[in-house]
Amino acid sequence: MTIARGMSYLGQACSAAEILSAIHVQSMDRGRGDGFVLSPSHYALPLWAMLVALGELSEDEFNTFQQDGSPLDLIPSGEVPGTIFSIGSLGQGLSQAVGLALARRLRGEQGKIFVLVSDGELQEGQTWEALMTCGHYQLVNLVILFDLNDSQVDGSVDRVMRIDPVVEKLQAFGLDAAEIDGHDLHAIANAIEAGDGKRTRAIACRTCIWKGIPSLSHREKLHMVSFTKDEAELARNDLAKGASA
């Protein structure tokens, strides 16, 4: 889809594919009323690709991506398939998820809220206010997963504004935090289940922004990706090799 449309947020698909899969396939229980909030709106493309694989979004709908009138926009808003809330400016999704989890607890409703947060959002004050709220209310019905791919629009997150040590900071805010390999499906699912049941579970997922497409590894900035014809062929070959490995 990135090749077909000329450019897209491909790196976020490379880094978060396993996180999204672990949440939706292994951990979420829709019968229980579980829900998902996607805080970084530009991660929507891999979310929709996964919904197609699950049969929850049709190929025809997916092929309207970035076309006039389609809800599947590059940075979506309004009614967005696969997530509870409309998603807008970065840094707001976690606050929305916290509010929903707290409301469910006050109403005595079942079900967990899962939220994906990008590492760049950890540079924003509103994110830390939301995390402080988690620590105060101990929302055990909320699971936060951070995609730590060390990439944002201006380059490396570590260079633009260092956020580490992430786990120690989350623990200091009163969360039940752990760090894992964000490309290990079993590790992600196990980390979700390993929560102590007394505090909000927060999982720092270390990921690679070009995972599965090593021909992109030489690029300094992969927040938004476009290809020349030759680069597109290299990327397709990378994916084919990975699929056959």
Order of alpha helices (4+ residues) and beta strands (2+ residues): alpha-beta-alpha-beta-alpha-alpha-alpha-beta-alpha-beta-alpha-alpha-beta-alpha-beta-beta-alpha
